[in-house]
Amino acid sequence: MSTALSNLLQEKSGWLSWGMVNAAGVVATVPVLIFFMIIQRHLVSGFTQGAIKG
């Protein structure tokens, strides 16, 4: 996904569709945020257990 965004930003024609750039950024960011929100509880408990035991 980031490769496609990079290719979009390096367009040679001189015209850049900022709407397309913003849409690509949202499409690349939203799945990561959703994944983090789902897994956050497990990450925090794992970090806490690791700090207490180790």
C-alpha positions in Angstrom: 0.0 0.0 0.0 2.8 2.5 0.8 4.4 1.7 -2.5 1.3 2.7 -4.4 1.1 5.9 -2.3 4.8 6.6 -3.1 4.2 6.1 -6.8 1.2 8.4 -6.7 3.3 11.1 -5.2 6.1 10.8 -7.8 3.8 11.4 -10.7 5.7 13.1 -13.5 2.9 15.0 -15.1 3.1 17.9 -12.7 -0.6 17.6 -11.7 -1.3 15.9 -8.4 -4.7 14.9 -7.3 -4.7 15.8 -3.6 -8.1 14.1 -3.2 -6.6 10.8 -4.5 -3.5 11.3 -2.2 -5.8 11.8 0.8 -8.0 8.8 0.0 -4.9 6.6 -0.4 -3.6 7.8 3.0 -6.9 7.0 4.7 -7.0 3.6 3.0 -3.5 2.9 4.2 -4.1 4.2 7.8 -7.6 3.0 8.8 -6.9 -0.8 8.8 -3.8 -0.2 11.0 -5.8 1.9 13.5 -8.6 -0.7 13.6 -6.1 -3.5 14.2 -4.4 -1.5 17.0 -7.7 -0.7 18.7 -8.6 -4.4 18.7 -5.3 -5.7 19.9 -4.4 -2.8 22.3 -5.8 -4.6 25.4 -3.6 -7.6 24.8 -0.5 -5.4 24.1 -0.9 -3.5 27.3 -1.4 -6.6 29.4 1.6 -8.2 27.8 3.8 -5.2 28.5 2.6 -5.1 32.1 3.2 -8.8 32.7 6.7 -8.6 31.1 7.6 -5.6 33.3 6.5 -7.4 36.4 8.1 -10.7 35.7 11.3 -9.5 34.1 
